[in-house]
Amino acid sequence: MNKTEVLETNNKINEILASRFNAVDGKEFYRYIFPNNEYRGELNEDYSKPNAIYLYRNTNKNDTERVLSRRIMLKDTWDNDYDQYVKGNSKALCGGLTFRGRVNRLEHAQQMNALIFDIDSVGLDELDNILRRFSYENKVRRILTPTFIVSSGTGVHLYYVLEEPIDLFPNIKLQLKALKYNLTYRYWDYKGTSQEKNIQYQPLNQAFRMVGSINEKYETEIKAYFVGEKVSLEQLNEFATDDSVKVDIRQRFKPSKYTLEEAKEKFPTWYTRVIEKGDRTPLKWRIKRDLYDWWKRQYGEITGGHRYYYLMCMAIYGVKCDISREEVKKDMYKMYKELKHIPHSNELCEEDIISALEAYDRGYYNFKLDDIEKLTGLRFKRNKRNYRSQKEHLLRARALQEIDYPNGEWRNKKGARSLELYVTGYLKATPHLSVTEVAKRLGVSRTTVYKYKKSLED
């Protein structure tokens, strides 16, 4: 659709929503989602009140480096801040998470207050289908009634504000991510709820255009409408199409079988780093830049709805391969010139590069290929041995083992293999192999491999 058609459709969508639901002012909208933000000057060192963080276009002409600035949403200054930084701003973004400190990275996310879904390319027929699917009478791909519907210009955002914020323990983040992918597939129905065929999967910490700001491409105001009550996690789980992706908040983490004293003796390096120095940064394998260069060559396979996520995954691969942020940003601008020519209803903007760079974060060290496939719509064949035969692969693993243990520490005094060093050496050389494959190739049990892999990770 051209700009005129988009404006006409957007105006009609807002008329329909306003006739059925109450419009909500942006100040009240975010106050409803984030009722427990701190006051100015308040400091809870126990992070009992994590805060929402939003991005806004920096209008300070003297600050040419920072296109988007971050700001904490504080309770007592919010009204003034909204008028100054959000209302009428051509680029203001906020998600549904609250964070420790002043940075809105996933590793600092502490709670989820709202789960948000973006359905793009929504016309009048698609809006009618979405509203009908809120009804209990609709048995086909029914949609849970959201707390808010936000008209974003070319689509709608469905906000599910939670009755109780969910603490984002590492394992809970993974569960929520799986649930969101599953529900996105259910809600995004081509020719049903969207005119766009390619589903756009979004991460948990995705930021969305803020209510009261302006979609600069179409010059439309982002508007919100109150539709239903807050929802529970149980209600969201009911709409999952697969029981395996339902979130169980009791599974916060796998409790250790060791006491701290036992862990100090068994894993001294881990104890010093995590307990004594307080460094809980996730560790990662050392990966050559070949993987990053490979990802750059995949741009030709990207379709319109996945351009942004291709850039985001470039940042993730940059983190994985220890590529500098400056080099990743430079490469993104090069790819941007190619990607912006891929047709789609939404134009790829330069600000998308800044947003995608948010994924250059240590929290994504261990982001999996399966998740990258879901985000980008690509599918990759798994090459287990990088085109090497098993014999060549084992020779390489043993060669690396000799490099790691030049004095033959991996053998005991009688000449027999030290099982722990043998298995961990092989694991270090073949991080891409599954536990089952490693056990089969080394002729040991899967339990043994799990044991030494856990020890290695710790």
C-alpha positions as CSV (number, residue, x, y, z in Angstrom):
1,M,0.0,0.0,0.0
2,N,1.1,3.6,-0.7
3,K,1.2,6.2,2.0
4,T,-2.3,7.5,1.3
5,E,-3.8,4.1,1.5
6,V,-2.0,3.3,4.8
7,L,-3.2,6.6,6.3
8,E,-6.8,5.9,5.3
9,T,-6.7,2.3,6.6
10,N,-5.0,3.5,9.9
11,N,-7.7,6.1,10.4
12,K,-10.5,3.6,9.9
13,I,-8.8,1.1,12.3
14,N,-8.6,3.7,15.0
15,E,-12.3,4.6,14.4
16,I,-13.3,1.0,14.8
17,L,-11.2,0.5,17.9
18,A,-12.4,3.8,19.5
19,S,-16.0,2.8,18.9
20,R,-15.6,-0.5,20.8
21,F,-12.9,0.3,23.4
22,N,-11.7,3.1,25.6
23,A,-8.7,5.0,24.3
24,V,-5.8,5.2,26.8
25,D,-3.4,8.1,27.2
26,G,0.3,7.2,27.0
27,K,1.1,8.3,30.5
28,E,-1.6,6.1,32.0
29,F,-0.8,3.3,29.6
30,Y,2.8,2.9,30.9
31,R,1.8,3.6,34.5
32,Y,-0.6,0.7,34.3
33,I,2.0,-1.7,32.9
34,F,4.8,-0.6,35.2
35,P,3.3,0.4,38.6
36,N,6.4,-0.3,40.7
37,N,9.0,1.9,39.1
38,E,11.3,3.7,41.6
39,Y,11.0,7.3,42.6
40,R,13.7,9.8,41.7
41,G,16.6,9.4,44.1
42,E,15.3,6.0,45.3
43,L,17.8,3.2,45.3
44,N,16.9,-0.4,46.1
45,E,20.2,-2.3,46.1
46,D,18.2,-5.5,46.4
47,Y,16.5,-4.6,43.1
48,S,13.1,-5.0,44.7
49,K,11.9,-2.4,42.2
50,P,13.4,-2.9,38.8
51,N,12.6,-0.2,36.4
52,A,11.3,0.1,32.8
53,I,13.7,1.6,30.4
54,Y,12.8,3.3,27.1
55,L,14.6,4.7,24.1
56,Y,13.9,8.0,22.4
57,R,15.2,9.9,19.4
58,N,17.8,12.4,20.7
59,T,17.0,15.9,19.4
60,N,20.2,17.4,20.7
61,K,21.9,18.5,17.5
62,N,25.3,18.7,19.4
63,D,25.2,15.0,20.2
64,T,25.7,13.5,16.7
65,E,26.9,10.1,18.0
66,R,23.7,9.1,19.9
67,V,20.7,8.7,17.6
68,L,18.7,7.1,20.4
69,S,19.1,7.7,24.1
70,R,18.1,5.6,27.0
71,R,16.1,6.8,30.0
72,I,14.7,5.1,33.1
73,M,10.9,5.5,33.6
74,L,10.7,6.9,37.2
75,K,7.4,7.1,38.9
76,D,7.4,10.8,40.1
77,T,9.0,12.3,37.0
78,W,7.1,10.2,34.4
79,D,4.5,12.8,33.5
80,N,7.1,15.5,32.6
81,D,9.4,13.0,31.0
82,Y,6.6,11.7,28.8
83,D,5.8,15.1,27.5
84,Q,9.5,15.9,26.9
85,Y,10.8,12.7,25.4
86,V,7.9,10.5,24.2
87,K,4.9,12.6,23.1
88,G,5.2,13.4,19.4
89,N,8.7,11.9,19.2
90,S,9.4,10.2,15.8
91,K,11.3,7.3,17.4
92,A,10.4,6.3,21.0
93,L,10.6,2.6,21.9
94,C,9.8,0.5,25.0
95,G,9.2,-3.2,25.7
96,G,7.5,-5.1,28.5
97,L,10.4,-5.9,30.7
98,T,12.0,-4.2,33.7
99,F,15.7,-4.0,34.3
100,R,18.4,-3.8,37.0
101,G,20.5,-0.7,36.7
102,R,20.4,1.6,33.6
103,V,20.9,-0.7,30.7
104,N,18.0,-2.5,28.9
105,R,20.0,-5.6,27.9
106,L,18.6,-9.1,28.3
107,E,21.2,-10.0,30.8
108,H,20.0,-7.2,33.1
109,A,16.3,-8.0,32.7
110,Q,14.8,-8.9,36.0
111,Q,11.0,-9.1,35.5
112,M,8.5,-9.4,32.7
113,N,5.4,-7.1,33.2
114,A,3.9,-7.6,29.8
115,L,4.2,-10.1,26.9
116,I,3.8,-8.2,23.6
117,F,3.0,-9.5,20.1
118,D,3.4,-7.5,16.9
119,I,1.1,-8.4,14.0
120,D,2.1,-6.6,10.9
121,S,0.2,-5.6,7.8
122,V,-3.3,-5.5,9.4
123,G,-6.1,-4.2,7.2
124,L,-9.8,-3.8,8.0
125,D,-10.6,-7.5,7.3
126,E,-7.7,-8.7,9.3
127,L,-8.7,-6.4,12.3
128,D,-12.2,-7.8,12.1
129,N,-10.8,-11.4,12.2
130,I,-8.6,-10.5,15.2
131,L,-11.5,-9.0,17.2
132,R,-13.7,-12.0,16.4
133,R,-11.0,-14.4,17.6
134,F,-11.2,-12.9,21.1
135,S,-14.6,-14.5,21.4
136,Y,-15.1,-17.8,23.2
137,E,-17.5,-18.8,20.4
138,N,-14.5,-18.9,18.0
139,K,-13.1,-22.4,18.0
140,V,-10.5,-21.9,15.2
141,R,-7.2,-20.3,16.3
142,R,-8.8,-18.3,19.1
143,I,-6.7,-15.5,20.5
144,L,-6.6,-14.7,24.2
145,T,-8.1,-11.3,24.8
146,P,-5.3,-8.9,25.4
147,T,-5.2,-6.1,28.0
148,F,-4.5,-3.5,25.3
149,I,-4.5,-3.2,21.5
150,V,-2.1,-0.6,20.1
151,S,-2.5,0.8,16.6
152,S,1.0,1.1,15.3
153,G,0.5,2.5,11.8
154,T,0.6,-0.6,9.6
155,G,-0.3,-3.2,12.2
156,V,-1.4,-3.8,15.8
157,H,0.5,-4.7,19.0
158,L,-1.3,-7.0,21.5
159,Y,-0.3,-6.3,25.1
160,Y,-0.8,-8.9,27.7
161,V,-0.2,-7.3,31.0
162,L,0.5,-9.9,33.7
163,E,-1.3,-10.0,37.0
164,E,2.0,-10.6,38.7
165,P,5.4,-9.8,37.0
166,I,7.4,-12.9,36.2
167,D,11.0,-13.1,37.6
168,L,13.3,-13.7,34.7
169,F,15.6,-16.4,36.0
170,P,17.8,-17.8,33.1
171,N,15.7,-20.9,32.7
172,I,12.5,-18.9,32.8
173,K,13.7,-16.7,30.0
174,L,14.2,-19.7,27.8
175,Q,10.7,-21.0,28.6
176,L,9.1,-17.7,27.9
177,K,11.0,-17.3,24.7
178,A,9.6,-20.7,23.5
179,L,6.1,-19.8,24.6
180,K,6.2,-16.5,22.7
181,Y,7.4,-18.2,19.5
182,N,4.6,-20.7,19.8
183,L,1.9,-18.1,20.4
184,T,3.3,-15.9,17.6
185,Y,2.8,-18.7,15.2
186,R,-0.8,-19.1,16.4
187,Y,-1.7,-15.4,16.4
188,W,0.0,-14.5,13.1
189,D,-2.3,-16.1,10.5
190,Y,-1.6,-15.2,6.9
191,K,-4.8,-14.0,5.1
192,G,-6.5,-14.3,8.5
193,T,-4.9,-11.8,10.9
194,S,-2.2,-10.4,8.6
195,Q,-1.6,-9.7,4.9
196,E,2.1,-10.6,5.4
197,K,3.0,-14.2,4.8
198,N,6.3,-14.2,6.6
199,I,5.9,-14.5,10.4
200,Q,8.1,-12.1,12.3
201,Y,9.3,-13.7,15.6
202,Q,10.6,-11.3,18.2
203,P,12.8,-11.7,21.2
204,L,11.6,-11.1,24.8
205,N,13.3,-7.8,25.1
206,Q,12.0,-6.4,21.8
207,A,11.1,-2.7,22.1
208,F,8.0,-1.3,20.4
209,R,6.9,2.1,19.3
210,M,5.6,3.9,22.3
211,V,2.0,5.1,22.7
212,G,1.9,8.8,21.9
213,S,4.9,8.8,19.7
214,I,4.8,9.1,15.9
215,N,5.4,6.6,13.1
216,E,7.6,8.8,11.1
217,K,7.2,7.0,7.8
218,Y,3.4,7.6,7.8
219,E,3.1,10.4,10.3
220,T,0.6,8.6,12.3
221,E,0.3,8.7,16.1
222,I,0.6,5.4,18.0
223,K,-2.7,4.9,19.9
224,A,-3.7,2.5,22.6
225,Y,-7.1,1.0,23.6
226,F,-8.1,-0.8,26.8
227,V,-9.6,-4.2,25.8
228,G,-9.5,-6.6,28.7
229,E,-8.1,-7.3,32.2
230,K,-4.6,-8.3,33.2
231,V,-3.8,-12.0,32.4
232,S,-2.2,-14.8,34.3
233,L,0.6,-17.0,33.1
234,E,-1.8,-20.0,33.3
235,Q,-4.1,-18.3,30.7
236,L,-1.2,-17.8,28.3
237,N,-0.2,-21.4,28.8
238,E,-3.7,-22.5,27.8
239,F,-3.2,-21.1,24.3
240,A,0.1,-22.9,23.6
241,T,-0.3,-25.5,20.9
242,D,2.4,-27.7,22.4
243,D,2.7,-28.7,26.1
244,S,6.5,-28.6,25.9
245,V,6.5,-24.8,25.5
246,K,4.3,-24.1,28.5
247,V,6.1,-22.1,31.2
248,D,6.6,-23.6,34.6
249,I,7.9,-20.9,37.0
250,R,8.9,-23.6,39.5
251,Q,11.7,-24.6,37.1
252,R,13.9,-21.6,37.9
253,F,17.1,-23.5,37.6
254,K,18.6,-26.9,38.2
255,P,19.6,-27.0,41.8
256,S,23.3,-28.0,42.3
257,K,24.0,-31.3,44.0
258,Y,27.0,-29.7,45.6
259,T,27.3,-27.5,48.7
260,L,29.4,-24.4,48.3
261,E,32.3,-26.0,50.2
262,E,32.2,-29.0,47.9
263,A,32.0,-26.8,44.9
264,K,35.0,-24.7,46.1
265,E,37.1,-27.9,46.3
266,K,35.8,-29.5,43.1
267,F,35.5,-26.3,40.9
268,P,38.0,-23.8,42.3
269,T,38.2,-21.7,39.1
270,W,34.4,-21.4,39.0
271,Y,34.3,-20.6,42.8
272,T,36.8,-17.8,42.5
273,R,35.2,-16.3,39.4
274,V,31.5,-16.5,40.5
275,I,31.4,-16.6,44.3
276,E,34.5,-14.6,45.3
277,K,34.6,-12.1,42.4
278,G,30.8,-12.1,41.6
279,D,31.4,-12.5,37.9
280,R,28.3,-14.3,36.6
281,T,28.9,-13.6,32.9
282,P,28.1,-16.7,30.9
283,L,31.2,-18.4,29.5
284,K,31.4,-19.4,25.8
285,W,33.5,-21.5,23.5
286,R,36.2,-19.7,21.5
287,I,34.8,-19.6,18.0
288,K,36.8,-18.5,14.9
289,R,35.5,-15.6,12.9
290,D,34.7,-18.0,10.0
291,L,31.2,-18.4,11.5
292,Y,30.7,-14.6,11.5
293,D,31.9,-14.3,7.8
294,W,29.6,-17.2,6.9
295,W,26.6,-15.4,8.4
296,K,27.4,-12.2,6.3
297,R,27.1,-14.3,3.2
298,Q,23.5,-15.4,4.0
299,Y,21.9,-12.0,3.3
300,G,20.8,-13.1,-0.2
301,E,18.4,-15.6,1.4
302,I,16.6,-13.1,3.7
303,T,13.0,-12.1,2.9
304,G,11.4,-8.8,3.7
305,G,10.0,-9.6,7.2
306,H,13.3,-10.9,8.5
307,R,15.7,-8.1,7.5
308,Y,15.9,-6.6,10.9
309,Y,16.5,-10.0,12.5
310,Y,19.2,-10.8,10.1
311,L,21.1,-7.7,11.4
312,M,20.3,-8.6,15.0
313,C,21.8,-12.1,14.4
314,M,24.8,-10.5,12.8
315,A,25.4,-8.8,16.2
316,I,24.9,-12.1,18.0
317,Y,27.5,-13.8,15.8
318,G,29.8,-10.9,16.3
319,V,29.6,-11.5,20.1
320,K,30.1,-15.2,19.6
321,C,33.2,-14.8,17.5
322,D,34.7,-11.9,19.4
323,I,34.4,-9.4,16.6
324,S,34.6,-5.8,17.8
325,R,31.4,-3.8,18.0
326,E,32.9,-1.2,15.7
327,E,33.5,-3.8,13.0
328,V,30.0,-5.3,13.4
329,K,28.4,-1.9,13.1
330,K,30.4,-1.1,9.9
331,D,29.4,-4.4,8.4
332,M,25.7,-3.7,9.3
333,Y,25.8,-0.5,7.3
334,K,27.2,-2.3,4.3
335,M,24.4,-5.0,4.6
336,Y,21.8,-2.3,5.1
337,K,22.4,-1.0,1.6
338,E,21.6,-4.4,0.2
339,L,18.7,-5.3,2.6
340,K,16.8,-2.1,2.1
341,H,16.1,-3.1,-1.5
342,I,14.2,-6.3,-0.4
343,P,10.5,-5.5,-0.9
344,H,8.3,-5.3,2.2
345,S,5.4,-3.3,3.5
346,N,7.7,-1.7,6.1
347,E,10.8,0.2,5.0
348,L,14.1,-0.8,6.6
349,C,15.4,2.3,8.4
350,E,18.8,3.3,9.5
351,E,17.6,3.3,13.1
352,D,17.0,-0.4,12.8
353,I,20.8,-0.8,12.8
354,I,21.1,1.0,16.1
355,S,18.3,-1.2,17.5
356,A,19.8,-4.4,16.1
357,L,23.2,-3.5,17.8
358,E,21.4,-4.0,21.1
359,A,21.9,-7.7,20.5
360,Y,25.7,-7.2,20.7
361,D,25.4,-8.4,24.3
362,R,27.2,-11.0,26.4
363,G,23.8,-12.4,27.3
364,Y,23.6,-13.9,23.7
365,Y,26.9,-15.9,23.9
366,N,24.9,-19.1,23.9
367,F,22.1,-18.1,21.5
368,K,21.2,-21.3,19.6
369,L,21.0,-22.0,15.9
370,D,17.4,-23.2,16.3
371,D,16.4,-19.7,17.7
372,I,18.3,-17.9,14.9
373,E,16.4,-20.0,12.3
374,K,13.1,-19.0,13.9
375,L,14.0,-15.3,13.9
376,T,15.3,-15.1,10.4
377,G,13.1,-17.7,8.6
378,L,16.2,-19.5,7.3
379,R,17.0,-23.2,7.6
380,F,20.5,-24.7,7.7
381,K,21.8,-28.2,7.3
382,R,23.8,-29.3,10.3
383,N,27.3,-30.2,9.2
384,K,28.6,-32.2,12.2
385,R,32.2,-32.5,11.2
386,N,32.8,-29.6,8.9
387,Y,33.1,-31.9,5.9
388,R,35.8,-34.0,7.6
389,S,35.6,-37.8,7.8
390,Q,35.3,-39.3,11.3
391,K,38.9,-40.5,11.2
392,E,40.1,-37.0,10.3
393,H,37.9,-35.5,12.9
394,L,39.3,-37.7,15.7
395,L,42.8,-37.0,14.6
396,R,42.2,-33.3,14.9
397,A,40.6,-33.7,18.3
398,R,43.6,-35.7,19.5
399,A,46.0,-33.1,18.0
400,L,44.2,-30.4,20.0
401,Q,44.4,-32.5,23.0
402,E,48.2,-32.7,22.7
403,I,48.3,-29.0,22.4
404,D,46.3,-28.5,25.5
405,Y,48.2,-31.1,27.4
406,P,51.8,-31.1,25.9
407,N,53.2,-33.1,28.8
408,G,50.8,-35.9,28.3
409,E,48.7,-35.0,31.4
410,W,45.7,-36.7,29.8
411,R,47.4,-40.0,30.4
412,N,48.1,-41.5,33.8
413,K,51.4,-43.0,34.9
414,K,50.5,-46.4,33.6
415,G,49.9,-45.1,30.1
416,A,46.2,-45.6,30.2
417,R,43.9,-42.7,29.2
418,S,42.7,-40.4,31.9
419,L,39.0,-40.5,31.2
420,E,38.2,-37.0,32.4
421,L,40.9,-35.3,30.4
422,Y,40.2,-37.5,27.4
423,V,36.5,-36.6,27.3
424,T,36.9,-32.9,28.2
425,G,39.7,-32.6,25.6
426,Y,37.3,-34.0,22.9
427,L,34.5,-31.8,24.1
428,K,36.6,-28.7,23.7
429,A,37.6,-29.7,20.2
430,T,34.0,-30.6,19.1
431,P,31.6,-28.2,20.8
432,H,29.1,-28.6,18.0
433,L,28.5,-32.3,18.7
434,S,25.7,-33.6,20.8
435,V,26.3,-35.6,24.0
436,T,25.0,-38.8,22.3
437,E,27.4,-38.4,19.4
438,V,30.4,-37.8,21.7
439,A,29.5,-40.8,23.8
440,K,29.2,-43.0,20.7
441,R,32.5,-41.9,19.2
442,L,34.5,-42.2,22.4
443,G,32.9,-45.5,23.5
444,V,31.7,-44.1,26.9
445,S,28.3,-43.6,28.4
446,R,26.2,-40.5,27.9
447,T,26.2,-40.1,31.7
448,T,30.0,-39.8,31.6
449,V,29.9,-37.2,28.9
450,Y,27.2,-35.2,30.7
451,K,29.3,-35.3,33.8
452,Y,32.4,-34.0,32.3
453,K,30.6,-31.5,30.1
454,K,29.0,-30.0,33.2
455,S,32.4,-29.9,34.9
456,L,33.9,-28.2,31.9
457,E,31.1,-25.6,31.7
458,D,31.4,-24.8,35.4
